[in-house]
């Protein structure tokens, strides 16, 4: 180890880590196909709201950089990776092929206090 660094100490690791699943939403093969899918954004957002209200999704939001394939992210609560993937695959935007999703397990400080509000 370099002279100026110290080995990690237990006190340096957060005590309130919890398992979550990070979802990276990317442009899918149907990204540019809009005809016949005029209500897809409403369905996609409604799906997110229902999952947030059910406590299965912690938060979600778009990625604002227009030149990237990455279009959005969300954080899920699930028993395991298979359940998280199954939930993500229920999104109408994923089912239509407008988006694809990559789901990765993560340990993050507790997000129990995060609250998404709707009017």
Backbone as JSON, one array per atom type, in Angstrom:
{
  "sequence": "XXXXXXXXXXXXXXXXXXXXXXXXXXXXXXXXXXXXXXXXXXXXXXXXXXXXXXXXXXXXXXXXXXXXXXXXXXXXXXXXXXXXXXXXXXXXXXXXXXXXXXXXXXXXXXXXXXXXXXX",
  "N": [[0.84, -1.18, 0.0], [0.46, 2.31, -0.64], [2.42, 4.78, 1.09], [0.91, 6.93, 2.22], [-1.67, 6.03, 2.47], [-4.25, 4.32, 4.3], [-5.22, 1.18, 5.63], [-8.56, 0.01, 5.11], [-10.93, 0.62, 7.68], [-13.24, -0.85, 9.95], [-14.92, 1.08, 10.98], [-15.04, 2.84, 8.88], [-16.84, 1.88, 7.08], [-20.17, 2.13, 6.07], [-22.83, 1.45, 8.36], [-25.43, 1.01, 7.75], [-26.0, -0.36, 5.36], [-27.89, -1.67, 2.66], [-29.38, -4.14, 0.51], [-30.02, -3.43, -2.88], [-31.31, -3.0, -6.24], [-29.94, -1.79, -9.12], [-31.14, -0.29, -12.0], [-30.47, 0.21, -15.34], [-31.67, 1.97, -17.91], [-31.77, 1.75, -21.31], [-31.68, 2.9, -24.75], [-33.71, 1.0, -26.87], [-34.24, -1.5, -29.49], [-36.53, -0.58, -30.76], [-36.59, 2.11, -30.34], [-36.9, 4.47, -31.97], [-39.36, 4.12, -33.13], [-42.43, 5.36, -33.26], [-45.07, 5.42, -34.15], [-48.2, 4.09, -33.42], [-47.54, 3.81, -30.81], [-48.2, 5.92, -29.21], [-49.14, 6.37, -26.63], [-47.24, 5.3, -24.99], [-45.3, 6.54, -23.27], [-46.92, 7.52, -21.2], [-47.91, 5.09, -20.2], [-45.5, 3.92, -19.35], [-44.63, 5.76, -17.34], [-46.79, 5.52, -15.61], [-46.52, 2.86, -14.84], [-44.08, 3.08, -13.39], [-44.94, 4.79, -11.3], [-46.85, 3.16, -10.0], [-45.21, 1.07, -9.09], [-43.5, 2.44, -7.37], [-45.35, 3.38, -5.46], [-46.14, 0.92, -4.46], [-43.92, 0.2, -3.11], [-41.92, -1.25, -4.29], [-40.19, -0.05, -6.04], [-37.72, 2.33, -5.5], [-36.92, 4.82, -6.48], [-36.89, 6.69, -9.57], [-35.71, 8.02, -12.67], [-35.0, 10.19, -15.5], [-32.06, 10.2, -17.59], [-30.3, 12.96, -18.57], [-28.5, 13.55, -20.61], [-28.39, 13.85, -23.96], [-26.91, 12.58, -25.99], [-26.28, 10.0, -25.39], [-26.73, 6.45, -25.05], [-27.89, 5.66, -22.71], [-30.84, 6.2, -21.04], [-32.33, 6.38, -18.71], [-32.61, 5.74, -15.14], [-33.31, 3.52, -12.42], [-34.06, 2.44, -9.08], [-34.53, -0.55, -7.49], [-36.3, -2.53, -5.05], [-36.02, -5.84, -4.16], [-36.33, -9.41, -3.69], [-34.32, -10.94, -4.84], [-31.97, -11.12, -7.59], [-33.21, -12.28, -9.82], [-35.95, -11.78, -9.31], [-35.89, -8.99, -9.36], [-35.16, -8.51, -12.02], [-37.38, -9.62, -13.3], [-39.4, -7.89, -12.43], [-38.5, -5.43, -13.56], [-38.76, -6.11, -16.25], [-41.47, -5.97, -16.61], [-42.14, -3.4, -17.27], [-43.83, -1.39, -19.56], [-42.37, -0.01, -21.55], [-40.08, -1.51, -21.8], [-41.13, -3.96, -22.57], [-42.15, -3.26, -25.07], [-39.89, -2.87, -26.53], [-38.8, -0.38, -26.84], [-37.1, 0.45, -24.9], [-34.26, -1.05, -23.3], [-33.1, -2.99, -20.52], [-30.66, -3.11, -17.97], [-29.9, -4.85, -15.12], [-28.46, -4.59, -12.0], [-27.11, -5.87, -8.96], [-26.68, -4.08, -5.88], [-25.09, -2.68, -2.98], [-26.19, -0.26, -0.9], [-26.32, 2.71, 1.15], [-29.08, 2.8, 3.4], [-32.14, 3.55, 1.85], [-34.52, 4.09, 2.89], [-35.69, 6.46, 3.81], [-36.17, 7.93, 1.58], [-38.51, 9.6, -0.38], [-40.81, 9.66, -2.91], [-42.86, 12.03, -4.36], [-46.11, 12.62, -5.54], [-48.47, 14.74, -7.17]],
  "CA": [[0.0, 0.0, 0.0], [1.22, 3.56, -0.59], [2.7, 5.25, 2.45], [-0.08, 7.88, 2.72], [-3.0, 5.44, 2.61], [-4.46, 3.44, 5.44], [-6.12, 0.07, 5.37], [-9.93, 0.34, 5.53], [-11.31, 0.24, 9.03], [-14.67, -1.14, 10.09], [-15.62, 2.35, 11.21], [-15.16, 3.56, 7.61], [-17.88, 1.24, 6.27], [-21.5, 2.47, 6.62], [-23.51, 0.35, 9.05], [-26.81, 0.88, 7.3], [-26.05, -0.84, 3.98], [-29.0, -2.55, 2.31], [-29.32, -4.57, -0.89], [-30.94, -2.85, -3.86], [-30.98, -3.35, -7.61], [-29.85, -0.64, -10.01], [-31.6, -0.56, -13.37], [-30.02, 1.17, -16.33], [-32.58, 1.91, -19.05], [-31.09, 2.21, -22.52], [-32.45, 2.85, -25.99], [-33.91, -0.35, -27.39], [-34.32, -1.6, -30.95], [-37.73, 0.13, -31.24], [-36.51, 3.47, -29.79], [-37.37, 5.51, -32.9], [-40.67, 3.76, -33.68], [-43.45, 6.0, -32.43], [-46.41, 5.14, -34.65], [-48.85, 3.02, -32.68], [-47.05, 3.81, -29.42], [-48.36, 7.29, -28.74], [-49.41, 6.41, -25.19], [-46.22, 4.51, -24.3], [-44.69, 7.28, -22.17], [-47.88, 7.53, -20.1], [-47.9, 3.74, -19.63], [-44.2, 3.77, -18.7], [-44.66, 6.55, -16.12], [-47.8, 4.91, -14.73], [-45.87, 1.67, -14.28], [-43.15, 3.54, -12.36], [-45.69, 5.28, -10.14], [-47.44, 2.01, -9.28], [-44.14, 0.33, -8.4], [-43.05, 3.29, -6.25], [-46.39, 3.35, -4.44], [-46.15, -0.43, -3.89], [-42.68, 0.01, -2.37], [-40.98, -2.1, -5.04], [-39.23, 0.85, -6.67], [-37.38, 3.42, -4.59], [-36.94, 6.06, -7.26], [-36.58, 6.55, -10.99], [-35.6, 9.3, -13.35], [-34.31, 10.2, -16.79], [-30.7, 10.71, -17.75], [-30.56, 14.1, -19.44], [-27.53, 13.67, -21.7], [-29.07, 13.39, -25.18], [-26.06, 11.85, -26.92], [-25.93, 8.71, -24.82], [-27.74, 5.41, -25.14], [-28.53, 5.57, -21.41], [-31.98, 7.13, -21.02], [-32.88, 6.53, -17.38], [-32.19, 4.81, -14.1], [-34.23, 3.32, -11.31], [-33.56, 1.59, -8.01], [-35.58, -1.48, -7.07], [-36.2, -3.44, -3.91], [-36.49, -7.17, -4.56], [-35.73, -10.5, -2.92], [-33.12, -11.42, -5.5], [-31.74, -10.57, -8.92], [-34.24, -12.8, -10.72], [-37.18, -11.04, -9.04], [-35.68, -7.62, -9.82], [-35.24, -8.53, -13.49], [-38.78, -9.87, -13.68], [-40.13, -6.63, -12.22], [-38.07, -4.47, -14.59], [-39.29, -6.54, -17.54], [-42.91, -5.64, -16.68], [-42.28, -2.03, -17.77], [-44.31, -1.38, -20.94], [-41.33, 0.47, -22.46], [-39.18, -2.65, -22.01], [-41.9, -4.95, -23.33], [-42.33, -2.8, -26.44], [-38.6, -2.78, -27.2], [-38.31, 1.0, -26.91], [-35.99, 0.48, -23.96], [-33.73, -2.29, -22.75], [-32.73, -2.76, -19.13], [-29.61, -3.88, -17.33], [-30.18, -4.85, -13.68], [-27.27, -4.97, -11.24], [-27.25, -5.77, -7.51], [-25.82, -3.07, -5.25], [-25.27, -2.38, -1.56], [-26.23, 1.19, -0.74], [-26.9, 3.14, 2.42], [-30.52, 2.67, 3.4], [-32.91, 4.57, 1.15], [-35.86, 4.06, 3.48], [-36.22, 7.8, 4.02], [-36.44, 8.57, 0.29], [-39.94, 9.63, -0.67], [-41.2, 10.27, -4.18], [-44.17, 12.62, -4.16], [-46.95, 12.92, -6.7], [-49.5, 15.72, -6.8]],
  "C": [[0.89, 1.25, 0.0], [1.34, 4.05, 0.84], [1.58, 6.11, 3.03], [-1.47, 7.26, 2.92], [-3.05, 4.52, 3.82], [-5.37, 2.32, 5.01], [-7.52, 0.47, 5.82], [-10.19, -0.17, 6.94], [-12.81, -0.02, 9.05], [-15.47, 0.14, 10.27], [-15.8, 3.15, 9.93], [-16.25, 2.99, 6.7], [-19.24, 1.59, 6.88], [-22.16, 1.24, 7.26], [-24.88, 0.07, 8.47], [-26.92, 0.45, 5.83], [-27.22, -1.81, 3.8], [-28.86, -2.96, 0.86], [-30.42, -3.9, -1.73], [-30.53, -3.36, -5.24], [-31.04, -2.09, -8.46], [-30.27, -1.06, -11.4], [-31.14, 0.57, -14.27], [-30.87, 0.97, -17.58], [-31.89, 2.54, -20.26], [-32.03, 2.14, -23.72], [-32.51, 1.41, -26.49], [-34.04, -0.33, -28.9], [-35.51, -0.85, -31.55], [-37.73, 1.6, -30.8], [-37.16, 4.51, -30.68], [-38.74, 5.22, -33.51], [-41.75, 4.34, -32.77], [-44.88, 5.68, -32.88], [-47.0, 3.92, -33.95], [-48.44, 2.94, -31.22], [-47.2, 5.19, -28.79], [-48.58, 7.39, -27.23], [-48.34, 5.69, -24.37], [-45.6, 5.26, -23.12], [-45.63, 7.32, -20.96], [-47.92, 6.16, -19.42], [-46.62, 3.48, -18.82], [-44.2, 4.51, -17.35], [-45.68, 6.01, -15.11], [-47.25, 3.66, -14.07], [-44.93, 2.07, -13.15], [-43.9, 3.98, -11.11], [-46.27, 4.13, -9.33], [-46.38, 1.24, -8.5], [-43.6, 1.13, -7.21], [-44.08, 3.24, -5.12], [-46.49, 1.99, -3.76], [-44.89, -0.72, -3.07], [-41.66, -0.88, -3.06], [-39.88, -1.29, -5.72], [-38.99, 2.0, -5.71], [-37.5, 4.75, -5.31], [-36.59, 5.74, -8.7], [-36.46, 7.93, -11.6], [-34.83, 9.19, -14.65], [-32.86, 10.64, -16.65], [-30.8, 11.78, -18.83], [-29.58, 14.28, -20.58], [-28.13, 13.04, -22.95], [-28.22, 12.52, -26.1], [-25.71, 10.45, -26.46], [-27.06, 7.72, -25.06], [-28.5, 5.26, -23.82], [-29.62, 6.64, -21.31], [-32.55, 7.34, -19.63], [-32.32, 5.51, -16.41], [-33.35, 4.62, -13.13], [-33.57, 2.39, -10.3], [-34.73, 0.77, -7.51], [-35.25, -2.15, -5.75], [-36.76, -4.78, -4.39], [-35.76, -8.22, -3.74], [-34.41, -10.97, -3.51], [-33.05, -10.84, -6.91], [-32.81, -11.04, -9.91], [-35.55, -12.04, -10.54], [-37.06, -9.6, -9.53], [-35.77, -7.55, -11.34], [-36.66, -8.74, -13.97], [-39.62, -8.61, -13.52], [-39.78, -5.61, -13.29], [-38.67, -4.82, -15.94], [-40.79, -6.29, -17.69], [-43.15, -4.24, -17.23], [-42.74, -2.08, -19.23], [-43.25, -0.91, -21.95], [-40.3, -0.62, -22.75], [-39.89, -3.68, -22.89], [-42.05, -4.56, -24.8], [-41.02, -2.76, -27.23], [-38.08, -1.36, -27.36], [-37.12, 1.2, -25.99], [-35.5, -0.94, -23.7], [-33.29, -1.97, -21.33], [-31.59, -3.68, -18.72], [-29.86, -3.74, -15.83], [-28.95, -5.38, -12.95], [-27.54, -4.87, -9.74], [-26.27, -4.75, -6.95], [-26.11, -3.03, -3.75], [-25.14, -0.87, -1.41], [-26.67, 1.53, 0.68], [-28.42, 3.1, 2.31], [-31.2, 3.86, 2.72], [-34.34, 4.63, 1.69], [-36.5, 5.43, 3.63], [-36.54, 8.53, 2.71], [-37.93, 8.47, 0.0], [-40.17, 10.35, -1.99], [-42.62, 10.77, -4.01], [-44.84, 12.89, -5.51], [-48.03, 13.9, -6.26], [-50.85, 15.08, -6.7]]
}
